[in-house]
Amino acid sequence: MQLSADYHFAKPSQAVWDALMNPDVLAGCIPGCRRMEADGPNRYRATVDIRIGPVGGQYDAVVELANLNPPHSYTLNIEGSGRIGFANGSATVTLIPAGDNVTTVQVEADSQVGGSVARVGQRMMGSVAQGMMDRFFRCLAESV
């Protein structure tokens, strides 16, 4: 499943970058995040509750920030699994200055989901994933 979106922030790129690199901000903005702790440089372990239609459950995930090019871009890699299946993916996140104190964040993501959550919620996966990404970036905009 592929997703792409642009998000606009009334802040300079460095401020948006700093928020995206702050694990406390990330944990507070990831929908359903119950826990997030460091597991090495730019690597975190997280526990996230996710519901897609009638199927929901807890995922244990590893989140890694790679290819860091501050404050311009990075790659976000996620591997998660739980009783209801698995979710793996990566996203290229690019910050583009769009004027004085304005930044556009472009996200290009690709993910794979399997298990019962994918079988039951296959038709809803794209809209649920897009909604989670939109909620994350709305929260991030409030945090910056």
Secondary structure, DSSP 4 states (H G I P E B T S, - for coil): -EEEEEEEESS-HHHHHHHHT-HHHHHHHSTTEEEEEE-STTEEEEEEEEEETTEEEEEEEEEEEEEEETTTEEEEEEEEEETTEEEEEEEEEEEEE-STT-EEEEEEEEEEEESHHHHHHGGGHHHHHHHHHHHHHHHHHHH-
